[in-house]
Amino acid sequence: MTEGNPSLLVVEDDVDIAEMLTAYFRVQGYAVQAANAGEDAVNLCRSSRPDLVILDIRLPDIDGFEVARRLRSSRRMEDIPIIFLTEKRERADRLQGLELGADDYITKPFDIQELRLRVRNALRRAGPGSLTNPVTGLAEGALVDERLQECLQGNDWGLLFIALLNFDHFREAYGFVASDDVQRAVSLMIHNAVRGVGGPNDFLGQLSSTEFLLVTTPANLPVLEERIRSRLEQAIEYFYPLKDRGPEANVANRLKLCFHRLSPGDGPFTDIQSMKAALVRPCSK
């Protein structure tokens, strides 16, 4: 990260959105540059490396995926955090972004306050010594990658992926404080479910704010999934205020849980990105 104020590059071909984001983040204390095309964005990153890139996928020349691919292929720019900002919601787009090492993904129309918090969190994760999620305190980023890399080297591992679906709808309805409380509650319940049942080398981390990952042994995987599933499914209704609880409550796109197991027999996996994609894919349908 650069000295002084963090620097952002906004890559957006809609001039109005680009100007709005530039003005907003400058008021927040960031040094901001903007590019309206993909080639310009790559050149700006080469000449003045930003601390984070907010990157639209649909651009007039090369798309945002190609911009991200070029950044990730450069030793100088490979670790710049990237937040995809796009109208695309298809599962394939999200998986492609994940495979390219995107740090976050937000769809239009977006809440500017949410984007601000995601930028802040991504910069914290990228900063020196920042290896835990700022909301839950669980390991993420390099710590998760390190553990998955260890799994690639052996055959005695089992992964349990736990995704909290429709979380964006919950945040829109109840706000950031309530959504942060849900993330903390879910992480604590998973941790408590593992304690006393899991092994001494079990590992709990996060792939994203709503995606949790448990590394355990193949033998413990079914028992832990059943225990975690039971606790979370019983609790999820209580994340809502009283007026929105129960089967008759008129709440669209309610929170849901998705679980997926992964073991060496589901491979082979050539790298941790292919392993992450295999974990996420069933819960992104």
C-alpha positions as CSV (number, residue, x, y, z in Angstrom):
1,M,0.0,0.0,0.0
2,T,1.3,3.5,-0.8
3,E,2.2,6.0,1.8
4,G,-0.4,8.6,2.8
5,N,-3.9,8.2,1.5
6,P,-4.8,4.9,-0.2
7,S,-5.1,5.2,-3.9
8,L,-8.0,3.8,-6.0
9,L,-8.4,3.3,-9.7
10,V,-12.1,3.4,-10.9
11,V,-12.5,1.7,-14.3
12,E,-16.0,2.5,-15.5
13,D,-17.2,3.4,-19.0
14,D,-20.3,5.2,-17.7
15,V,-19.0,8.7,-17.3
16,D,-21.6,9.7,-14.7
17,I,-20.9,6.7,-12.5
18,A,-17.2,7.2,-12.9
19,E,-17.4,10.9,-11.9
20,M,-19.7,10.1,-8.9
21,L,-17.4,7.4,-7.6
22,T,-14.3,9.6,-8.1
23,A,-15.9,12.5,-6.2
24,Y,-17.3,10.3,-3.4
25,F,-14.1,8.5,-2.6
26,R,-12.0,11.7,-2.8
27,V,-14.3,13.1,-0.1
28,Q,-13.6,9.9,1.9
29,G,-9.9,10.7,1.8
30,Y,-8.8,8.5,-1.1
31,A,-6.5,9.5,-4.0
32,V,-8.6,8.5,-7.0
33,Q,-7.9,8.1,-10.7
34,A,-10.5,7.0,-13.3
35,A,-10.3,5.2,-16.6
36,N,-13.1,4.7,-19.1
37,A,-11.5,1.9,-21.1
38,G,-9.6,-1.3,-20.2
39,E,-6.4,-0.5,-22.0
40,D,-6.2,2.8,-20.3
41,A,-6.7,1.1,-16.9
42,V,-3.8,-1.3,-17.5
43,N,-1.5,1.5,-18.6
44,L,-2.5,3.6,-15.5
45,C,-1.7,0.6,-13.2
46,R,1.7,0.2,-14.9
47,S,2.6,3.9,-14.5
48,S,1.1,4.6,-11.1
49,R,0.2,1.4,-9.2
50,P,-3.0,1.9,-7.2
51,D,-3.8,0.2,-3.9
52,L,-7.1,-1.1,-5.2
53,V,-9.1,-1.3,-8.5
54,I,-12.8,-0.9,-8.8
55,L,-13.4,-2.6,-12.1
56,D,-16.5,-2.7,-14.4
57,I,-16.7,-5.9,-16.5
58,R,-18.4,-4.3,-19.6
59,L,-15.9,-1.9,-21.2
60,P,-15.7,-0.5,-24.7
61,D,-12.4,-2.3,-25.7
62,I,-11.2,-5.2,-23.6
63,D,-13.5,-6.4,-20.8
64,G,-12.8,-6.3,-17.1
65,F,-11.9,-9.9,-17.0
66,E,-9.1,-9.3,-19.5
67,V,-7.9,-6.3,-17.4
68,A,-7.8,-8.5,-14.3
69,R,-6.0,-11.2,-16.2
70,R,-3.3,-8.8,-17.3
71,L,-2.9,-7.4,-13.8
72,R,-2.6,-10.9,-12.3
73,S,0.0,-11.9,-14.9
74,S,2.3,-9.0,-13.9
75,R,4.6,-9.5,-10.9
76,R,4.4,-5.8,-10.0
77,M,0.6,-5.7,-10.2
78,E,-0.5,-9.3,-9.3
79,D,-1.5,-8.5,-5.7
80,I,-3.6,-5.4,-6.4
81,P,-7.1,-6.0,-4.8
82,I,-9.8,-6.0,-7.4
83,I,-13.5,-5.3,-6.8
84,F,-15.7,-6.2,-9.8
85,L,-18.5,-3.6,-10.3
86,T,-21.0,-4.9,-12.9
87,E,-24.5,-5.4,-14.0
88,K,-23.8,-9.1,-14.7
89,R,-25.3,-11.5,-12.1
90,E,-24.8,-14.8,-13.9
91,R,-23.1,-17.7,-12.0
92,A,-20.5,-18.0,-14.8
93,D,-19.4,-14.4,-14.4
94,R,-18.9,-14.8,-10.7
95,L,-16.9,-18.0,-11.1
96,Q,-14.7,-16.4,-13.8
97,G,-14.0,-13.5,-11.4
98,L,-13.1,-15.9,-8.6
99,E,-10.8,-17.9,-10.9
100,L,-9.0,-14.6,-11.7
101,G,-8.5,-13.9,-8.0
102,A,-11.0,-11.1,-7.6
103,D,-11.3,-9.8,-4.0
104,D,-15.0,-8.9,-4.2
105,Y,-17.9,-8.7,-6.6
106,I,-20.8,-6.1,-6.4
107,T,-23.7,-5.7,-8.9
108,K,-25.4,-2.6,-10.1
109,P,-27.4,-0.9,-8.9
110,F,-25.2,-0.7,-5.8
111,D,-25.3,0.9,-2.4
112,I,-22.4,3.4,-2.3
113,Q,-22.0,2.8,1.5
114,E,-21.7,-0.9,0.9
115,L,-19.1,-0.3,-1.8
116,R,-17.2,2.0,0.6
117,L,-17.1,-0.8,3.3
118,R,-16.0,-3.4,0.8
119,V,-13.2,-1.1,-0.4
120,R,-12.2,-0.5,3.2
121,N,-12.2,-4.2,4.0
122,A,-10.3,-5.2,0.9
123,L,-7.6,-2.7,1.7
124,R,-7.4,-3.9,5.3
125,R,-6.9,-7.5,4.0
126,A,-4.2,-6.3,1.6
127,G,-2.4,-4.3,4.2
128,P,0.6,-5.6,6.1
129,G,-0.3,-8.1,8.8
130,S,-4.0,-8.1,7.9
131,L,-5.0,-11.7,7.6
132,T,-8.4,-11.9,9.2
133,N,-11.9,-10.8,8.3
134,P,-12.6,-7.4,9.8
135,V,-16.2,-8.4,10.9
136,T,-15.8,-12.0,12.1
137,G,-12.1,-12.2,13.0
138,L,-11.8,-15.5,11.0
139,A,-8.8,-16.2,8.8
140,E,-9.1,-15.3,5.2
141,G,-7.0,-14.3,2.2
142,A,-3.4,-15.6,2.4
143,L,-4.1,-17.7,5.5
144,V,-6.9,-19.6,3.7
145,D,-4.8,-20.0,0.6
146,E,-1.9,-21.3,2.7
147,R,-4.1,-24.0,4.2
148,L,-5.6,-25.0,0.9
149,Q,-2.1,-25.3,-0.6
150,E,-1.3,-27.7,2.2
151,C,-4.3,-29.7,1.2
152,L,-3.1,-29.9,-2.3
153,Q,0.1,-31.6,-1.1
154,G,-1.7,-34.5,0.7
155,N,-4.8,-36.8,0.6
156,D,-6.1,-36.8,4.1
157,W,-8.4,-33.7,4.0
158,G,-12.0,-32.8,3.7
159,L,-13.5,-29.4,3.0
160,L,-16.9,-28.1,4.1
161,F,-18.1,-25.0,2.3
162,I,-21.0,-23.1,3.9
163,A,-22.6,-20.3,2.0
164,L,-25.2,-17.8,3.2
165,L,-27.4,-17.0,0.2
166,N,-29.6,-14.0,-0.5
167,F,-27.4,-11.9,1.9
168,D,-27.5,-8.8,-0.3
169,H,-31.3,-8.8,0.0
170,F,-31.1,-9.0,3.8
171,R,-28.6,-6.2,3.9
172,E,-30.8,-4.0,1.8
173,A,-33.8,-4.6,4.0
174,Y,-32.1,-4.4,7.5
175,G,-28.9,-2.5,7.0
176,F,-25.2,-3.0,7.6
177,V,-25.3,-3.3,11.4
178,A,-27.8,-6.2,11.2
179,S,-25.9,-7.9,8.4
180,D,-22.6,-7.7,10.3
181,D,-24.3,-9.2,13.3
182,V,-25.5,-12.1,11.1
183,Q,-21.9,-12.7,9.9
184,R,-20.6,-12.7,13.4
185,A,-23.3,-15.0,14.7
186,V,-22.8,-17.5,11.8
187,S,-19.1,-17.6,12.4
188,L,-19.5,-18.1,16.1
189,M,-22.1,-20.9,15.7
190,I,-19.8,-22.8,13.2
191,H,-16.9,-22.4,15.6
192,N,-18.9,-23.7,18.6
193,A,-20.2,-26.6,16.5
194,V,-16.7,-27.6,15.6
195,R,-15.3,-27.3,19.1
196,G,-15.3,-30.6,20.9
197,V,-16.1,-32.6,17.8
198,G,-13.4,-31.5,15.3
199,G,-9.8,-32.5,15.4
200,P,-6.8,-30.4,16.7
201,N,-5.7,-29.5,13.2
202,D,-9.1,-28.3,11.9
203,F,-9.2,-24.9,10.3
204,L,-12.0,-22.4,10.0
205,G,-11.8,-19.5,7.6
206,Q,-13.7,-17.4,5.0
207,L,-13.5,-17.1,1.3
208,S,-15.8,-14.1,1.4
209,S,-18.1,-12.3,3.8
210,T,-20.8,-14.9,3.4
211,E,-18.7,-18.0,2.4
212,F,-17.2,-20.0,5.2
213,L,-14.7,-22.9,4.8
214,L,-13.9,-25.7,7.3
215,V,-10.8,-27.9,6.7
216,T,-11.0,-31.1,8.6
217,T,-10.4,-34.9,8.0
218,P,-12.6,-37.0,5.7
219,A,-13.8,-39.0,8.7
220,N,-15.0,-36.0,10.6
221,L,-16.6,-34.3,7.6
222,P,-20.1,-35.9,7.7
223,V,-20.5,-35.5,11.5
224,L,-19.4,-31.8,11.4
225,E,-21.7,-31.0,8.4
226,E,-24.7,-32.5,10.2
227,R,-23.9,-30.6,13.4
228,I,-23.3,-27.3,11.8
229,R,-26.3,-27.6,9.5
230,S,-28.6,-28.4,12.4
231,R,-27.4,-25.4,14.4
232,L,-27.6,-22.9,11.6
233,E,-30.9,-24.0,10.2
234,Q,-32.5,-23.7,13.6
235,A,-31.0,-20.2,14.1
236,I,-31.5,-18.6,10.7
237,E,-35.1,-17.5,11.4
238,Y,-34.0,-15.6,14.5
239,F,-31.8,-13.3,12.4
240,Y,-35.0,-11.5,11.4
241,P,-37.0,-9.1,13.6
242,L,-40.1,-10.6,15.1
243,K,-42.5,-9.1,12.6
244,D,-40.7,-10.9,9.8
245,R,-40.5,-14.4,11.4
246,G,-42.6,-17.4,10.7
247,P,-43.9,-19.0,7.5
248,E,-46.5,-16.3,7.0
249,A,-44.0,-13.4,7.0
250,N,-43.9,-11.6,3.7
251,V,-40.1,-11.4,3.2
252,A,-38.9,-12.0,-0.3
253,N,-35.6,-13.8,-1.0
254,R,-35.1,-15.0,2.6
255,L,-31.7,-16.1,3.8
256,K,-30.8,-19.6,2.8
257,L,-27.9,-21.9,3.5
258,C,-25.9,-24.0,1.1
259,F,-23.4,-26.7,2.1
260,H,-20.9,-28.5,-0.2
261,R,-18.3,-31.1,0.7
262,L,-15.0,-31.5,-1.2
263,S,-12.4,-34.2,-0.8
264,P,-9.4,-35.5,-2.8
265,G,-11.6,-37.9,-4.7
266,D,-13.4,-35.0,-6.3
267,G,-10.2,-33.8,-8.0
268,P,-7.6,-33.8,-9.2
269,F,-7.0,-30.2,-8.4
270,T,-4.1,-28.4,-10.1
271,D,-4.1,-25.3,-7.9
272,I,-6.0,-23.6,-5.1
273,Q,-8.1,-21.5,-7.6
274,S,-9.5,-24.7,-9.2
275,M,-10.2,-26.0,-5.7
276,K,-12.1,-22.8,-4.7
277,A,-14.1,-22.8,-7.9
278,A,-15.2,-26.4,-7.2
279,L,-16.2,-25.4,-3.7
280,V,-18.3,-22.4,-4.8
281,R,-19.9,-23.8,-8.0
282,P,-22.8,-25.9,-6.5
283,C,-23.9,-22.9,-4.3
284,S,-23.8,-20.4,-7.1
285,K,-26.6,-22.0,-9.2
